[in-house]
């Protein structure tokens, strides 16, 4: 398993009138963490796209456990339970607040798509190798 962690501060525009993070913002937090995951891996998302790979979301699940509020610092732990070898790629997320309380858990499943044909493809070998190398170093 590979995991990374980033932190984001809740902005005012991400909250409702009660100062609580609107539920629809959590997929964006997941995306920020996923993009940084690829960057930490040494393969920025932009480079994946330049290599003809697109990764649309095909499944998403979120469990809201506690609210997050304006100006909270959220810590997003991103995990991949297994290195992908097929068309699908699962990310799992756990968001904690500064008190260490888990406030949200979720997952996203992506599909590898050829940028030109828009058809599903297997995970590219270079990406599998990068993930294996990263897992062995950490």
Buried (B, 14 or more C-beta within 10 A) or exposed (E): EBBBBBEBEBEEEBBEEEBBBEEEBBBEBBBBBBBBBBBBBEBBBEEBEEEEBBBEBBEEEBEBEEBBEBEBEBBBBBBBEEBBEEBBBBBBBBBBBEEEEBBBBBBBEBBBBEEEEEEBBEBBEEBBEBBEEBBEEE
